[in-house]
Each structure stands twice: as C-alpha cells, then as structure tokens.
Amino acid sequence: MLKQIDELPGHVLGVHAKGCVTRRDIKTVLEPAVDNFVKIYGGLNYILLAESSIWDYTTGAMFAYLFLIIKYYTKWNKVAVVADDKGVQMFTAVFRFLIPGVSKRFQFKQMDKAIQWIAKKDH
C-alpha cells in the first residue's frame, strides 16, 4: 500500500510504502501525485519511506515504477529513500543511475536527516 505523506514542505513529494505494493498503488497514488508536482513545480523532490521489503512489491508495481521514472526522466531533482531493507536499498541503488537528479539512501534512524536533505532548496 502506498500513501502520500502530508507533513512535508510543500515542494517535497513524500510517499510511505507499507505492506504489499501493487501496480494499482503506483497508478492511483504515486503517478497522479508525480503528475501534479511536475505541473506545479516543474520538477520533483521525492522522498520514499519504505517500510515494505523488496518482496512486498509486485512485479507489476516494479514495472509501473520504472515506467514512471522514465516518463519523468528529466524531472527528478532529488530523491531520498528511507529504508532498512537491504533489497529496497539495492533496488534504489540501481534506479539512481536511471535518473539525472541526485539521490541518497537513508536508514529509518536517519529520517530527520533525510527530510532536511530533501527539503533543502539547492538553487
């Protein structure tokens, strides 16, 4: 399941993944939020709080996520992934080579640091 995180600065899109994440979650939660942020801000500062393990993501979710990354290829400014699961960390390490922006991985105990980093306007 994906849920948008509301308690972040307005220019930051945050999503919380918990339990099973499906293609439908990507298409109904993440994609509309990304569309909206790109329209408003022209780019994305995105933080993913991943409590789900890599095995909780369906194949359909993985492909939908990949296609979303490609669709907005030039719009990813900064990406922060907060996860303790080694599989999620490996998966995001691979995907960070697919985006032109800057990305960082954080552990749950570093959540405050992740939010500070993603919220900082670098321009």
N, CA and C of each residue as an Amber inpcrd file, in Angstrom:
protein
   369
   0.8300000  -1.1670000   0.0000000   0.0000000   0.0000000   0.0000000
   0.8830000   1.2420000   0.0000000   0.4870000   2.2140000  -0.7770000
   1.1740000   3.4970000  -0.8020000   0.2500000   4.5750000  -0.2590000
   0.8330000   5.5030000   0.4700000   0.0760000   6.6390000   0.9950000
   0.9710000   7.8720000   0.9040000   0.3930000   8.9560000   0.4230000
   1.1570000  10.1950000   0.3420000   1.3750000  10.7430000   1.7470000
   2.5700000  11.2640000   2.0060000   2.9230000  11.8600000   3.2980000
   2.6020000  13.3440000   3.2250000   1.7470000  13.8070000   4.1200000
   1.3030000  15.2010000   4.0800000   2.1710000  16.1520000   4.8970000
   2.8900000  15.6530000   5.8830000   3.6250000  16.5050000   6.8210000
   5.0180000  16.8730000   6.3100000   5.1040000  17.3420000   5.0720000
   6.3850000  17.7270000   4.4720000   6.2600000  19.1170000   3.8810000
   7.3880000  19.7930000   3.6460000   7.3160000  21.0880000   2.9590000
   6.5870000  20.9340000   1.6190000   5.8930000  21.9780000   1.2000000
   5.0630000  21.9230000   0.0060000   5.7640000  21.4800000  -1.2580000
   7.0570000  21.7470000  -1.3770000   7.7940000  21.4140000  -2.6010000
   8.3680000  19.9920000  -2.5910000   8.0040000  19.2010000  -1.5660000
   8.5080000  17.8320000  -1.4340000   7.3380000  16.8540000  -1.5320000
   7.4710000  15.8820000  -2.4210000   6.5020000  14.8040000  -2.5260000
   7.0150000  13.6250000  -1.7130000   6.2260000  13.1980000  -0.7500000
   6.6020000  12.0660000   0.0780000   5.5880000  10.9560000  -0.0380000
   6.0760000   9.7220000  -0.1050000   5.2210000   8.5510000  -0.1830000
   5.7030000   7.5090000   0.8170000   4.7390000   6.9180000   1.5220000
   5.0150000   5.8860000   2.5070000   4.5520000   4.5500000   1.9390000
   5.4580000   3.5950000   1.8400000   5.1350000   2.2500000   1.3690000
   5.1190000   1.3070000   2.5680000   3.9890000   0.6150000   2.7130000
   3.8540000  -0.3190000   3.8370000   3.0270000  -1.5070000   3.3690000
   3.5220000  -2.7020000   3.6240000   2.8120000  -3.8950000   3.1820000
   2.9760000  -4.0990000   1.6830000   2.0220000  -4.7900000   1.0910000
   2.0810000  -5.1040000  -0.3440000   1.8810000  -3.8470000  -1.1920000
   2.7650000  -3.6340000  -2.1550000   2.6630000  -2.5070000  -3.0870000
   2.4120000  -3.0840000  -4.4780000   1.3270000  -2.6330000  -5.1020000
   0.9060000  -3.1710000  -6.3930000   0.9880000  -2.1210000  -7.4880000
   0.8120000  -2.5730000  -8.7100000   0.7500000  -1.6730000  -9.8650000
  -0.3490000  -0.6330000  -9.6500000  -1.4590000  -1.0790000  -9.1100000
  -2.5780000  -0.1560000  -8.8620000  -2.1690000   0.9550000  -7.8960000
  -1.3870000   0.6340000  -6.8790000  -0.8960000   1.6600000  -5.9490000
  -0.0750000   2.7160000  -6.6870000   0.7990000   2.2530000  -7.5730000
   1.6380000   3.1840000  -8.3370000   0.7540000   4.0660000  -9.2170000
  -0.2180000   3.4420000  -9.9070000  -1.0700000   4.1620000 -10.8600000
  -2.0790000   5.0950000 -10.1840000  -2.5440000   4.7620000  -8.9710000
  -3.5850000   5.5760000  -8.3340000  -3.0660000   6.5260000  -7.2560000
  -1.8870000   6.2610000  -6.7230000  -1.3400000   7.1250000  -5.6730000
  -0.1230000   7.8930000  -6.1740000   0.9030000   7.1730000  -6.6020000
   2.1620000   7.8250000  -6.9470000   2.0900000   8.6000000  -8.2590000
   1.5810000   7.9890000  -9.3080000   1.5750000   8.6660000 -10.6090000
   0.7720000   9.9710000 -10.6050000  -0.4480000   9.9980000 -10.0440000
  -1.1700000  11.2860000 -10.0070000  -0.4340000  12.3450000  -9.1800000
   0.1970000  11.9230000  -8.0910000   0.9460000  12.8720000  -7.2620000
   2.1430000  13.4290000  -8.0250000   2.8620000  12.5590000  -8.7360000
   4.0020000  13.0000000  -9.5440000   3.5250000  13.9490000 -10.6430000
   2.4450000  13.5930000 -11.3370000   1.8770000  14.4670000 -12.3750000
   1.6040000  15.8580000 -11.8110000   0.9640000  15.8920000 -10.6490000
   0.6010000  17.1570000 -10.0260000   1.8380000  17.9760000  -9.6480000
   2.8240000  17.3440000  -9.0340000   4.0390000  18.0550000  -8.6290000
   4.7980000  18.6070000  -9.8300000   4.8620000  17.8450000 -10.9020000
   5.5590000  18.3200000 -12.0940000   4.8360000  19.5300000 -12.6760000
   3.5110000  19.5010000 -12.6830000   2.7310000  20.6450000 -13.1890000
   2.9600000  21.8860000 -12.3380000   2.9920000  21.7140000 -11.0250000
   3.1340000  22.8540000 -10.1110000   4.5710000  23.3520000 -10.0170000
   5.5200000  22.4410000  -9.8160000   6.9020000  22.8250000  -9.5080000
   7.8710000  22.6400000 -10.6660000   7.4770000  21.9290000 -11.6950000
   8.3580000  21.7040000 -12.8350000   9.3860000  20.6070000 -12.6160000
   9.4620000  20.0860000 -11.4170000  10.4080000  19.0230000 -11.0920000
  10.0150000  18.3630000  -9.7910000  10.8000000  17.3640000  -9.4040000
  10.4370000  16.5610000  -8.2340000  11.5490000  16.4890000  -7.2030000
  11.1890000  16.7800000  -5.9810000  11.9840000  16.4310000  -4.8130000
  11.1420000  15.3770000  -4.1130000  11.6070000  14.1330000  -4.1240000
  10.7910000  12.9820000  -3.7490000  11.4490000  12.1890000  -2.6350000
  10.6560000  11.8690000  -1.6160000  11.1460000  11.0200000  -0.5390000
  10.2210000   9.8060000  -0.4180000  10.8380000   8.6480000  -0.3680000
  10.1140000   7.3970000  -0.2000000  10.4700000   6.8160000   1.1540000
   9.4660000   6.6350000   1.9920000   9.6270000   5.9470000   3.2630000
   9.1680000   4.5190000   3.0200000  10.1130000   3.6020000   2.9110000
   9.8080000   2.2160000   2.5200000   9.8830000   1.2830000   3.7170000
   8.7280000   1.0390000   4.3170000   8.6580000   0.0330000   5.3770000
   8.4700000  -1.3540000   4.7730000   8.0410000  -1.4070000   3.5330000
   7.8650000  -2.6710000   2.8280000   9.2250000  -3.2410000   2.4540000
   9.3010000  -4.5610000   2.4090000  10.5270000  -5.1780000   1.9040000
  10.4220000  -5.2540000   0.3830000  11.5080000  -5.5460000  -0.2680000
  11.5120000  -5.6500000  -1.7290000  10.5380000  -6.7300000  -2.1870000
  10.3220000  -7.7430000  -1.3700000   9.4300000  -8.8450000  -1.7350000
   7.9590000  -8.4640000  -1.6340000   7.6680000  -7.3050000  -1.0230000
   6.2900000  -6.8340000  -0.9210000   5.8360000  -6.0650000  -2.1640000
   6.7620000  -5.7930000  -3.0790000   6.4350000  -5.0810000  -4.3220000
   6.1340000  -6.1180000  -5.3990000   4.9630000  -6.0190000  -6.0170000
   4.6340000  -6.9530000  -7.0880000   5.4550000  -6.6170000  -8.3300000
   5.5560000  -7.5650000  -9.2300000   6.2610000  -7.3190000 -10.4970000
   5.6130000  -6.1570000 -11.2320000   4.2870000  -6.1060000 -11.2190000
   3.5680000  -5.0030000 -11.8620000   3.9250000  -3.6570000 -11.2550000
   4.1010000  -3.6240000  -9.9320000   4.4910000  -2.3800000  -9.2620000
   5.8910000  -1.9480000  -9.6960000   6.7990000  -2.8990000  -9.7890000
   8.1750000  -2.5930000 -10.2080000   8.1990000  -1.9970000 -11.6130000
   7.4580000  -2.6200000 -12.5380000   7.4260000  -2.1040000 -13.9060000
   6.7270000  -0.7530000 -13.9850000   5.6370000  -0.5750000 -13.2520000
   4.9350000   0.7160000 -13.2550000   5.8400000   1.8110000 -12.6990000
   6.6060000   1.4900000 -11.6620000   7.5390000   2.4420000 -11.0700000
   8.6360000   2.8000000 -12.0770000   9.1630000   1.7990000 -12.7480000
  10.1920000   2.0280000 -13.7600000   9.6750000   2.9200000 -14.8830000
   8.4780000   2.6440000 -15.3710000   7.9070000   3.4560000 -16.4440000
   7.6440000   4.8890000 -15.9810000   7.2690000   5.0620000 -14.7180000
   7.0630000   6.3990000 -14.1720000   8.3870000   7.1600000 -14.1160000
   9.4340000   6.4820000 -13.7170000  10.7630000   7.1070000 -13.6920000
  11.1600000   7.5570000 -15.0910000  10.9540000   6.7040000 -16.0580000
  11.3130000   7.0310000 -17.4460000  10.4420000   8.1510000 -17.9870000
   9.1370000   8.1040000 -17.7050000   8.2020000   9.1310000 -18.1930000
   8.6350000  10.5280000 -17.7480000   9.1110000  10.6360000 -16.5220000
   9.5150000  11.9340000 -15.9770000  11.0350000  12.0280000 -15.8260000
  11.7320000  11.4130000 -16.7280000  13.1840000  11.2660000 -16.6460000
  13.8960000  12.5650000 -16.2610000  13.5730000  13.6570000 -16.8970000
  14.2950000  14.9100000 -16.6570000  13.7500000  15.7080000 -15.4800000
  12.7390000  15.2160000 -14.8080000  12.0680000  15.9760000 -13.7450000
  12.5020000  15.6160000 -12.3350000  13.2740000  14.5420000 -12.1740000
  13.6920000  14.1020000 -10.8360000  14.8760000  14.9510000 -10.3770000
  14.6360000  15.9060000  -9.4740000  15.7120000  16.7510000  -8.9410000
  16.4840000  16.0250000  -7.8470000  15.7470000  15.6250000  -6.8130000
  16.3460000  14.9450000  -5.6660000  15.4300000  13.8070000  -5.2490000
  16.0420000  12.6890000  -4.8810000  15.2920000  11.5310000  -4.4070000
  15.9650000  11.0230000  -3.1390000  15.1710000  10.8910000  -2.0840000
  15.6470000  10.3020000  -0.8270000  14.8560000   9.0310000  -0.5760000
  15.5510000   7.9580000  -0.2880000  14.8970000   6.6950000   0.0380000
  15.2760000   6.3270000   1.4640000  14.2540000   6.1820000   2.2930000
  14.4580000   5.8210000   3.6910000  13.9960000   4.3770000   3.8470000
  14.9450000   3.4910000   4.0890000  14.6240000   2.0610000   4.1970000
  15.7220000   1.3330000   4.9430000  15.3200000   0.3400000   5.7020000
  16.2870000  -0.5340000   6.3520000  16.4410000  -1.8470000   5.6000000
  15.4730000  -2.1710000   4.7360000  15.5000000  -3.4190000   3.9780000
  16.6220000  -3.3810000   2.9410000  17.4940000  -4.3630000   2.9820000
  18.6470000  -4.4090000   2.0600000  18.2000000  -4.5180000   0.6040000
  17.1110000  -5.2440000   0.3390000  16.6070000  -5.3840000  -1.0190000
  16.1350000  -4.0580000  -1.5860000  15.4220000  -3.2750000  -0.7810000
  14.9700000  -1.9530000  -1.2220000  16.1780000  -1.0640000  -1.4660000
  17.1680000  -1.1320000  -0.5970000  18.3690000  -0.3220000  -0.7730000
  19.1010000  -0.6940000  -2.0630000  19.2070000  -1.9900000  -2.3770000
  19.8600000  -2.4160000  -3.6230000  19.0610000  -1.9590000  -4.8410000
  17.7500000  -2.1300000  -4.7880000  16.8650000  -1.7410000  -5.8810000
  16.9990000  -0.2450000  -6.1700000  16.9930000   0.5700000  -5.1230000
  17.0970000   2.0150000  -5.3230000  18.5000000   2.4200000  -5.7680000
  19.5020000   1.6620000  -5.3780000  20.8660000   1.9540000  -5.8460000
  20.9500000   1.8050000  -7.3610000  20.2770000   0.7940000  -7.8880000
  20.2500000   0.5910000  -9.3410000  19.4760000   1.7070000 -10.0160000
  18.3070000   2.0590000  -9.4630000  17.4670000   3.0770000 -10.0840000
  18.0920000   4.4630000 -10.0530000  18.9750000   4.7090000  -9.1100000
  19.5690000   6.0520000  -9.0630000  20.4370000   6.3350000 -10.2760000
  20.8350000   5.3000000 -10.9920000  21.5720000   5.5070000 -12.2330000
  20.6390000   5.8180000 -13.3960000  19.3260000   5.6710000 -13.1730000
  18.3380000   5.9300000 -14.2210000  17.7940000   7.3480000 -14.1840000
  18.1230000   8.0960000 -13.1450000  17.6210000   9.4670000 -13.0520000
  18.7870000  10.4460000 -13.1020000  18.5550000  11.6050000 -13.7050000
  19.6390000  12.5810000 -13.7880000  19.8600000  13.3520000 -12.4880000
  18.8760000  13.3490000 -11.5830000  18.9970000  14.0960000 -10.3320000
  19.9080000  13.4120000  -9.3310000  19.9250000  13.9620000  -8.1380000
  20.7500000  13.4530000  -7.0510000  19.8800000  12.5640000  -6.1670000
  20.4260000  11.4490000  -5.7440000  19.6690000  10.5920000  -4.8350000
  20.5440000  10.1300000  -3.6770000  19.8850000   9.8840000  -2.5580000
  20.5730000   9.4000000  -1.3640000  19.6960000   8.3750000  -0.6690000
  20.3550000   7.4360000  -0.0310000  19.6570000   6.4390000   0.7800000
  19.9020000   6.7380000   2.2470000  18.8710000   6.5070000   3.0450000
  18.9470000   6.7260000   4.4830000  18.3080000   5.5420000   5.1930000
  18.7260000   5.3030000   6.4240000  18.0790000   4.3040000   7.2680000
  16.9830000   5.0070000   8.0720000  16.0710000   4.2120000   8.6560000
  14.9740000   4.8010000   9.4150000  15.4590000   5.7140000  10.5330000
  16.5470000   5.3470000  11.1710000  17.0530000   6.1800000  12.2630000
  17.5580000   7.5390000  11.7570000  17.6920000   7.6900000  10.4320000
  18.1450000   8.9400000   9.8260000  16.9990000   9.7180000   9.1580000
  15.7620000   9.4100000   9.5280000  14.6040000  10.0220000   8.8760000
  14.6500000  11.5490000   8.9270000  14.9710000  12.1230000  10.0860000
  15.0430000  13.5910000  10.1870000  16.0890000  14.1570000   9.2380000
  17.2230000  13.4990000   9.1450000  18.2880000  13.9280000   8.2340000
  17.8180000  13.8450000   6.7760000  17.0810000  12.7890000   6.4450000
  16.5560000  12.6240000   5.0800000  15.5960000  13.7470000   4.7290000
  14.7210000  14.0960000   5.6580000  13.7550000  15.1720000   5.4080000
  14.4760000  16.5090000   5.2630000  15.4640000  16.7730000   6.1020000
  16.2320000  18.0180000   5.9830000  16.9250000  18.0980000   4.6320000
  17.5100000  16.9760000   4.1940000  18.2330000  16.9590000   2.9230000
  17.2890000  17.1740000   1.7450000  16.1640000  16.4830000   1.7200000
  15.2500000  16.5790000   0.5820000  14.5610000  17.9450000   0.5530000
  14.3370000  18.5400000   1.7090000  13.6300000  19.8240000   1.7890000
  14.5160000  21.0130000   1.4280000  15.8330000  20.8350000   1.5320000
  16.7560000  21.9420000   1.2570000  16.7130000  22.3050000  -0.2260000
  16.4430000  23.5640000  -0.4660000  16.4330000  24.0630000  -1.8390000
  17.8620000  24.3950000  -2.2150000  18.3690000  23.7170000  -3.2190000
  19.7680000  23.8710000  -3.5930000  20.0060000  24.9810000  -4.6020000
  18.9520000  25.6310000  -5.0600000  19.1380000  26.6990000  -6.0650000
  18.8110000  28.0300000  -5.4610000
